Amino acid sequence: MTDIEAAKHNPAKIFKHPHDVIEDNSLPRNMKIEILKRWAYDEREISVAEEENMQSEDNRHGIILDEVLSALQELGVNSDQEKNPPTKQG
């Protein structure tokens, strides 16, 4: 059973890949979407920090964001809206 509260606050700590969220049968669809949206927000935050010359341990953030957006699209969330937020953080 997934620790839902932990997943909502730090999805990357609970799930290895965004698609793992989709495959978790213990989560209802709306919770999967909430977790993936949080993950996308976190990835955007990291991207902004990197643009401000803050170092990151992992340079895969652009790839992970694409995977998160793909997972959201698989759940029927409009990915065009997710890709073009009003700010970089979404």
N, CA, C and O atoms as a MOPAC input file, in Angstrom:
PM7 MOZYME 1SCF
protein

 N      0.84800 1    -1.18800 1     0.00000 1
 C      0.00000 1     0.00000 1     0.00000 1
 C      0.88600 1     1.24100 1     0.00000 1
 O      1.85300 1     1.33100 1     0.75700 1
 N      0.55100 1     2.16400 1    -0.83400 1
 C      1.31700 1     3.39100 1    -0.98800 1
 C      1.00100 1     4.38000 1     0.13000 1
 O     -0.15500 1     4.54500 1     0.51800 1
 N      2.03500 1     5.03100 1     0.64100 1
 C      1.85300 1     6.11000 1     1.60900 1
 C      1.39200 1     7.33700 1     0.82600 1
 O      2.20900 1     8.07400 1     0.27400 1
 N      0.09500 1     7.54700 1     0.78400 1
 C     -0.49400 1     8.58300 1    -0.06000 1
 C     -0.02900 1     9.97300 1     0.34900 1
 O      0.29200 1    10.78800 1    -0.51500 1
 N      0.01300 1    10.25800 1     1.62700 1
 C      0.43100 1    11.59200 1     2.06800 1
 C      1.87500 1    11.87200 1     1.65400 1
 O      2.18400 1    12.97000 1     1.19200 1
 N      2.74400 1    10.90300 1     1.81300 1
 C      4.13900 1    11.08300 1     1.39700 1
 C      4.22600 1    11.25100 1    -0.11200 1
 O      5.01200 1    12.06000 1    -0.60300 1
 N      3.43000 1    10.49900 1    -0.84300 1
 C      3.43700 1    10.59300 1    -2.30400 1
 C      2.92900 1    11.95300 1    -2.77100 1
 O      3.40900 1    12.48100 1    -3.77400 1
 N      1.96200 1    12.52400 1    -2.05400 1
 C      1.43500 1    13.83500 1    -2.42800 1
 C      2.45500 1    14.94700 1    -2.17000 1
 O      2.43000 1    15.97400 1    -2.84800 1
 N      3.33300 1    14.75600 1    -1.21800 1
 C      4.31800 1    15.79100 1    -0.87400 1
 C      5.63600 1    15.63400 1    -1.61600 1
 O      6.30100 1    16.62600 1    -1.91300 1
 N      6.01700 1    14.40300 1    -1.91600 1
 C      7.28600 1    14.16600 1    -2.61200 1
 C      7.17400 1    12.89100 1    -3.44300 1
 O      7.68300 1    11.84300 1    -3.04700 1
 N      6.51000 1    12.97800 1    -4.59400 1
 C      6.29500 1    11.78600 1    -5.41100 1
 C      7.58000 1    11.06400 1    -5.81500 1
 O      7.61000 1     9.83400 1    -5.86900 1
 N      8.62300 1    11.81100 1    -6.09500 1
 C      9.88000 1    11.19300 1    -6.54100 1
 C     10.52800 1    10.35300 1    -5.45100 1
 O     11.34700 1     9.48100 1    -5.74400 1
 N     10.17300 1    10.60600 1    -4.20600 1
 C     10.71300 1     9.81100 1    -3.10700 1
 C      9.99100 1     8.46500 1    -2.98500 1
 O     10.56400 1     7.48400 1    -2.51000 1
 N      8.74400 1     8.43200 1    -3.41300 1
 C      7.92100 1     7.22700 1    -3.28900 1
 C      7.95600 1     6.37900 1    -4.55800 1
 O      7.97600 1     5.15000 1    -4.49000 1
 N      7.96500 1     7.04000 1    -5.71100 1
 C      7.91800 1     6.33500 1    -6.99000 1
 C      9.22100 1     6.54200 1    -7.75500 1
 O      9.76900 1     7.64400 1    -7.78500 1
 N      9.70500 1     5.47600 1    -8.36800 1
 C     10.94400 1     5.56500 1    -9.14100 1
 C     10.71300 1     6.26500 1   -10.48000 1
 O     11.54800 1     7.05200 1   -10.92700 1
 N      9.58300 1     5.97600 1   -11.11200 1
 C      9.23800 1     6.54500 1   -12.42000 1
 C      7.79200 1     7.03800 1   -12.38900 1
 O      6.96000 1     6.46800 1   -11.68500 1
 N      7.48900 1     8.08700 1   -13.14300 1
 C      6.11000 1     8.58000 1   -13.17300 1
 C      5.09100 1     7.51400 1   -13.57300 1
 O      3.97100 1     7.50800 1   -13.06400 1
 N      5.46500 1     6.62900 1   -14.46500 1
 C      4.50800 1     5.59600 1   -14.89600 1
 C      4.16500 1     4.64100 1   -13.75500 1
 O      3.12200 1     3.98800 1   -13.79000 1
 N      5.02600 1     4.55400 1   -12.75300 1
 C      4.73100 1     3.71700 1   -11.58600 1
 C      3.48400 1     4.21100 1   -10.85500 1
 O      2.77000 1     3.42500 1   -10.23300 1
 N      3.22900 1     5.50500 1   -10.93100 1
 C      2.02400 1     6.05800 1   -10.30800 1
 C      0.78900 1     5.46900 1   -10.99500 1
 O     -0.16700 1     5.06600 1   -10.33100 1
 N      0.81800 1     5.42600 1   -12.30800 1
 C     -0.31700 1     4.87800 1   -13.07000 1
 C     -0.53900 1     3.41200 1   -12.72900 1
 O     -1.68000 1     2.96100 1   -12.62100 1
 N      0.53000 1     2.68100 1   -12.56300 1
 C      0.43300 1     1.24000 1   -12.32200 1
 C      0.07700 1     0.88600 1   -10.88400 1
 O     -0.18500 1    -0.28100 1   -10.59200 1
 N      0.05900 1     1.85300 1    -9.98500 1
 C     -0.26800 1     1.59400 1    -8.58400 1
 C     -1.77800 1     1.43300 1    -8.44100 1
 O     -2.52100 1     2.41400 1    -8.45900 1
 N     -2.21700 1     0.19600 1    -8.29900 1
 C     -3.65000 1    -0.10600 1    -8.21000 1
 C     -4.28700 1     0.30700 1    -6.89000 1
 O     -5.51000 1     0.27200 1    -6.76000 1
 N     -3.47800 1     0.69700 1    -5.90900 1
 C     -4.04300 1     1.12000 1    -4.62900 1
 C     -4.49800 1     2.58200 1    -4.66200 1
 O     -5.14300 1     3.05400 1    -3.72600 1
 N     -4.16200 1     3.29700 1    -5.74000 1
 C     -4.51000 1     4.71200 1    -5.84900 1
 C     -5.68800 1     4.92000 1    -6.80200 1
 O     -5.70800 1     4.35800 1    -7.89700 1
 N     -6.66700 1     5.72500 1    -6.38900 1
 C     -7.73900 1     6.07500 1    -7.32600 1
 C     -7.20500 1     7.05800 1    -8.37800 1
 O     -6.18600 1     7.71500 1    -8.16700 1
 N     -7.89800 1     7.14400 1    -9.49500 1
 C     -7.46100 1     7.98400 1   -10.61200 1
 C     -7.20300 1     9.42400 1   -10.18500 1
 O     -6.18300 1    10.00400 1   -10.55700 1
 N     -8.11800 1    10.01200 1    -9.40600 1
 C     -7.95100 1    11.41300 1    -9.01500 1
 C     -6.69200 1    11.62600 1    -8.17300 1
 O     -6.05900 1    12.67900 1    -8.26300 1
 N     -6.32800 1    10.64100 1    -7.36200 1
 C     -5.11800 1    10.74500 1    -6.55100 1
 C     -3.87500 1    10.61400 1    -7.43500 1
 O     -2.87500 1    11.29300 1    -7.20600 1
 N     -3.93900 1     9.74500 1    -8.43600 1
 C     -2.82500 1     9.60800 1    -9.37800 1
 C     -2.57000 1    10.94500 1   -10.07600 1
 O     -1.42500 1    11.36900 1   -10.23400 1
 N     -3.65300 1    11.59800 1   -10.48900 1
 C     -3.52300 1    12.89000 1   -11.16500 1
 C     -2.92200 1    13.92400 1   -10.21700 1
 O     -2.03000 1    14.67800 1   -10.60700 1
 N     -3.40100 1    13.96400 1    -8.99000 1
 C     -2.87700 1    14.91800 1    -8.00400 1
 C     -1.38300 1    14.69800 1    -7.76400 1
 O     -0.61100 1    15.65600 1    -7.70800 1
 N     -0.98400 1    13.45000 1    -7.62400 1
 C      0.42300 1    13.12400 1    -7.38900 1
 C      1.26900 1    13.50700 1    -8.59800 1
 O      2.34100 1    14.09300 1    -8.44500 1
 N      0.80100 1    13.18300 1    -9.78000 1
 C      1.56200 1    13.51200 1   -10.99000 1
 C      1.65300 1    15.01900 1   -11.20800 1
 O      2.69000 1    15.51200 1   -11.65300 1
 N      0.59200 1    15.75600 1   -10.90600 1
 C      0.64700 1    17.20800 1   -11.02900 1
 C      1.66200 1    17.79200 1   -10.04900 1
 O      2.38800 1    18.72900 1   -10.38100 1
 N      1.70700 1    17.23500 1    -8.84800 1
 C      2.70000 1    17.69400 1    -7.87000 1
 C      4.11200 1    17.41200 1    -8.38800 1
 O      5.00800 1    18.24700 1    -8.26900 1
 N      4.29100 1    16.22900 1    -8.96000 1
 C      5.59500 1    15.84400 1    -9.49400 1
 C      6.01200 1    16.80200 1   -10.60700 1
 O      7.17000 1    17.21600 1   -10.67100 1
 N      5.07300 1    17.15600 1   -11.48300 1
 C      5.36800 1    18.10500 1   -12.56400 1
 C      5.76300 1    19.45900 1   -11.97800 1
 O      6.71200 1    20.08700 1   -12.44700 1
 N      5.04500 1    19.90300 1   -10.96800 1
 C      5.37300 1    21.17300 1   -10.31400 1
 C      6.77900 1    21.12200 1    -9.72500 1
 O      7.56500 1    22.05400 1    -9.89700 1
 N      7.08900 1    20.03800 1    -9.03500 1
 C      8.42600 1    19.88700 1    -8.44300 1
 C      9.51500 1    19.93300 1    -9.50300 1
 O     10.55200 1    20.56700 1    -9.30800 1
 N      9.28200 1    19.26500 1   -10.61900 1
 C     10.27500 1    19.24600 1   -11.69600 1
 C     10.47200 1    20.64000 1   -12.28800 1
 O     11.58800 1    21.02100 1   -12.64100 1
 N      9.38700 1    21.39200 1   -12.39200 1
 C      9.50000 1    22.76900 1   -12.89100 1
 C     10.27100 1    23.63900 1   -11.90300 1
 O     11.07100 1    24.48100 1   -12.30800 1
 N     10.03400 1    23.43900 1   -10.62000 1
 C     10.76500 1    24.18700 1    -9.59400 1
 C     12.27300 1    23.92200 1    -9.69900 1
 O     13.08600 1    24.84200 1    -9.59700 1
 N     12.62000 1    22.68100 1    -9.90000 1
 C     14.03500 1    22.32000 1   -10.04500 1
 C     14.61900 1    22.97500 1   -11.28800 1
 O     15.75300 1    23.45200 1   -11.27200 1
 N     13.85300 1    22.99500 1   -12.34700 1
 C     14.30700 1    23.62200 1   -13.58600 1
 C     14.57300 1    25.11100 1   -13.38300 1
 O     15.57400 1    25.63400 1   -13.87200 1
 N     13.68700 1    25.79000 1   -12.66900 1
 C     13.87500 1    27.21000 1   -12.37700 1
 C     15.13900 1    27.40600 1   -11.53800 1
 O     15.92400 1    28.31600 1   -11.80200 1
 N     15.33100 1    26.57300 1   -10.55100 1
 C     16.52600 1    26.68000 1    -9.70500 1
 C     17.79300 1    26.47600 1   -10.52800 1
 O     18.78400 1    27.17900 1   -10.33100 1
 N     17.76200 1    25.52300 1   -11.44100 1
 C     18.93300 1    25.28800 1   -12.28500 1
 C     19.21900 1    26.48700 1   -13.17600 1
 O     20.37800 1    26.82200 1   -13.41900 1
 N     18.15700 1    27.13900 1   -13.66800 1
 C     18.34600 1    28.33700 1   -14.48200 1
 C     18.96900 1    29.46800 1   -13.67400 1
 O     19.62300 1    30.35100 1   -14.22900 1
 N     18.76400 1    29.43600 1   -12.36800 1
 C     19.34700 1    30.45200 1   -11.49200 1
 C     20.70200 1    29.99300 1   -10.95600 1
 O     21.18000 1    30.48400 1    -9.93300 1
 N     21.30400 1    29.04900 1   -11.66200 1
 C     22.63800 1    28.52400 1   -11.35700 1
 C     22.73900 1    27.76100 1   -10.04900 1
 O     23.82300 1    27.65300 1    -9.47600 1
 N     21.64300 1    27.24100 1    -9.57900 1
 C     21.69700 1    26.33800 1    -8.43500 1
 C     21.94900 1    24.95100 1    -8.98400 1
 O     21.36400 1    24.56800 1    -9.99700 1
 N     22.79400 1    24.20800 1    -8.34300 1
 C     23.17000 1    22.89000 1    -8.84300 1
 C     22.15500 1    21.83700 1    -8.42000 1
 O     21.54900 1    21.92000 1    -7.35200 1
 N     21.99100 1    20.86300 1    -9.27500 1
 C     21.11100 1    19.73200 1    -9.01200 1
 C     21.94000 1    18.45500 1    -9.06300 1
 O     22.91900 1    18.35700 1    -9.80300 1
 N     21.52800 1    17.48900 1    -8.26600 1
 C     22.23700 1    16.21300 1    -8.26700 1
 C     21.96800 1    15.42000 1    -9.54000 1
 O     22.77000 1    14.56700 1    -9.91900 1
 N     20.87500 1    15.68600 1   -10.18600 1
 C     20.44000 1    14.88900 1   -11.32500 1
 C     20.07000 1    15.81800 1   -12.47500 1
 O     19.31000 1    16.76800 1   -12.28200 1
 N     20.59100 1    15.56000 1   -13.65300 1
 C     20.27200 1    16.41200 1   -14.79700 1
 C     19.18200 1    15.80600 1   -15.66800 1
 O     19.04600 1    16.19200 1   -16.82900 1
 N     18.40600 1    14.87200 1   -15.14300 1
 C     17.34000 1    14.21100 1   -15.89300 1
 C     15.99300 1    14.90500 1   -15.74100 1
 O     14.97200 1    14.35600 1   -16.15500 1
 N     15.96900 1    16.08400 1   -15.16300 1
 C     14.68700 1    16.70500 1   -14.83300 1
 C     13.81200 1    16.97600 1   -16.04000 1
 O     12.59500 1    16.80400 1   -15.96100 1
 N     14.39100 1    17.39400 1   -17.15100 1
 C     13.58800 1    17.59800 1   -18.35900 1
 C     12.96600 1    16.30300 1   -18.83800 1
 O     11.82400 1    16.28400 1   -19.29700 1
 N     13.71500 1    15.22800 1   -18.73000 1
 C     13.22200 1    13.90900 1   -19.13300 1
 C     12.09700 1    13.47200 1   -18.19800 1
 O     11.06000 1    12.98500 1   -18.64900 1
 N     12.30600 1    13.64700 1   -16.91000 1
 C     11.29100 1    13.24800 1   -15.93700 1
 C     10.01000 1    14.06100 1   -16.15000 1
 O      8.91300 1    13.50500 1   -16.09100 1
 N     10.13600 1    15.36500 1   -16.39400 1
 C      8.94800 1    16.18000 1   -16.63300 1
 C      8.18000 1    15.65700 1   -17.84000 1
 O      6.95200 1    15.57600 1   -17.80400 1
 N      8.88500 1    15.30400 1   -18.89800 1
 C      8.21400 1    14.73000 1   -20.06800 1
 C      7.48600 1    13.44000 1   -19.71100 1
 O      6.37500 1    13.20000 1   -20.18300 1
 N      8.10700 1    12.61400 1   -18.88300 1
 C      7.47800 1    11.35200 1   -18.45800 1
 C      6.23200 1    11.63200 1   -17.61200 1
 O      5.21600 1    10.95000 1   -17.75200 1
 N      6.31400 1    12.63000 1   -16.74100 1
 C      5.16200 1    12.99000 1   -15.91200 1
 C      4.01600 1    13.47100 1   -16.79200 1
 O      2.87100 1    13.05500 1   -16.60900 1
 N      4.32300 1    14.34700 1   -17.74700 1
 C      3.28100 1    14.86800 1   -18.63000 1
 C      2.67200 1    13.76000 1   -19.48400 1
 O      1.47300 1    13.77400 1   -19.76400 1
 N      3.49600 1    12.80700 1   -19.89500 1
 C      3.00000 1    11.66600 1   -20.65400 1
 C      2.05400 1    10.81400 1   -19.79300 1
 O      1.01800 1    10.35100 1   -20.26900 1
 N      2.41900 1    10.61700 1   -18.53600 1
 C      1.57400 1     9.84500 1   -17.62500 1
 C      0.24100 1    10.56600 1   -17.39800 1
 O     -0.81300 1     9.93200 1   -17.36900 1
 N      0.29100 1    11.88200 1   -17.23900 1
 C     -0.94800 1    12.64500 1   -17.08600 1
 C     -1.83100 1    12.50900 1   -18.32000 1
 O     -3.04800 1    12.35300 1   -18.21200 1
 N     -1.21400 1    12.56800 1   -19.47700 1
 C     -1.97500 1    12.42200 1   -20.71900 1
 C     -2.61700 1    11.03900 1   -20.79100 1
 O     -3.75200 1    10.89800 1   -21.24600 1
 N     -1.89000 1    10.02900 1   -20.34400 1
 C     -2.43900 1     8.66800 1   -20.33200 1
 C     -3.68000 1     8.57500 1   -19.43900 1
 O     -4.57300 1     7.76300 1   -19.67600 1
 N     -3.71500 1     9.42400 1   -18.40900 1
 C     -4.87300 1     9.45800 1   -17.51600 1
 C     -5.97200 1    10.38800 1   -18.02300 1
 O     -6.99700 1    10.56100 1   -17.36400 1
 N     -5.75500 1    10.98500 1   -19.19200 1
 C     -6.77800 1    11.83000 1   -19.79300 1
 C     -6.68600 1    13.30100 1   -19.43600 1
 O     -7.61000 1    14.06300 1   -19.72000 1
 N     -5.58300 1    13.71600 1   -18.81500 1
 C     -5.39400 1    15.12400 1   -18.47500 1
 C     -4.80900 1    15.82700 1   -19.68500 1
 O     -3.88200 1    15.31300 1   -20.31200 1
 N     -5.33600 1    16.99600 1   -20.02200 1
 C     -4.88500 1    17.75500 1   -21.18000 1
 C     -3.44000 1    18.18700 1   -20.98200 1
 O     -3.16300 1    19.09300 1   -20.19700 1
 N     -2.52400 1    17.54900 1   -21.68500 1
 C     -1.09700 1    17.83200 1   -21.50600 1
 C     -0.69600 1    19.17000 1   -22.09400 1
 O      0.30500 1    19.74100 1   -21.66200 1
 N     -1.44700 1    19.70300 1   -23.07800 1
 C     -1.11900 1    21.02100 1   -23.62200 1
 C     -1.19900 1    22.07400 1   -22.53400 1
 O     -0.35200 1    22.96300 1   -22.45600 1
 N     -2.21200 1    21.97500 1   -21.70000 1
 C     -2.36000 1    22.90600 1   -20.59600 1
 C     -1.22400 1    22.71900 1   -19.59600 1
 O     -0.72800 1    23.69900 1   -19.04100 1
 N     -0.80500 1    21.48100 1   -19.35700 1
 C      0.27500 1    21.20500 1   -18.42000 1
 C      1.61600 1    21.70800 1   -18.94200 1
 O      2.47000 1    22.10000 1   -18.14600 1
 N      1.82300 1    21.70700 1   -20.24900 1
 C      3.10500 1    22.11100 1   -20.81600 1
 C      3.26700 1    23.62000 1   -20.86900 1
 O      4.39400 1    24.11400 1   -20.89500 1
 N      2.17300 1    24.35900 1   -20.88500 1
 C      2.24000 1    25.80800 1   -21.04600 1
 C      1.58600 1    26.53900 1   -19.86900 1
 O      0.59900 1    27.25100 1   -20.06000 1
 N      2.11300 1    26.37500 1   -18.68200 1
 C      1.52000 1    27.06600 1   -17.54000 1
 C      1.83600 1    28.56100 1   -17.59500 1
 O      2.73800 1    28.97000 1   -18.32600 1
 N      1.11200 1    29.37600 1   -16.83700 1
 C      1.35600 1    30.81500 1   -16.85300 1
 C      2.72500 1    31.19500 1   -16.30300 1
 O      3.26300 1    32.24500 1   -16.65300 1
 N      3.29300 1    30.34700 1   -15.44400 1
 C      4.65400 1    30.54600 1   -14.95300 1
 C      5.41100 1    29.24200 1   -15.12000 1
 O      4.80500 1    28.20600 1   -15.39500 1
 N      6.70000 1    29.27500 1   -14.96300 1
 C      7.48600 1    28.04800 1   -15.12300 1
 C      7.10300 1    26.99800 1   -14.08200 1
 O      7.22400 1    25.80100 1   -14.34000 1
 N      6.65100 1    27.42500 1   -12.93100 1
 C      6.27900 1    26.48800 1   -11.88800 1
 C      4.91000 1    25.86700 1   -12.11100 1
 O      4.57200 1    24.88700 1   -11.44800 1
 N      4.13300 1    26.39400 1   -13.00300 1
 C      2.81300 1    25.84200 1   -13.25600 1
 C      1.79300 1    26.57500 1   -12.46800 1
 O      0.60700 1    26.25600 1   -12.54500 1

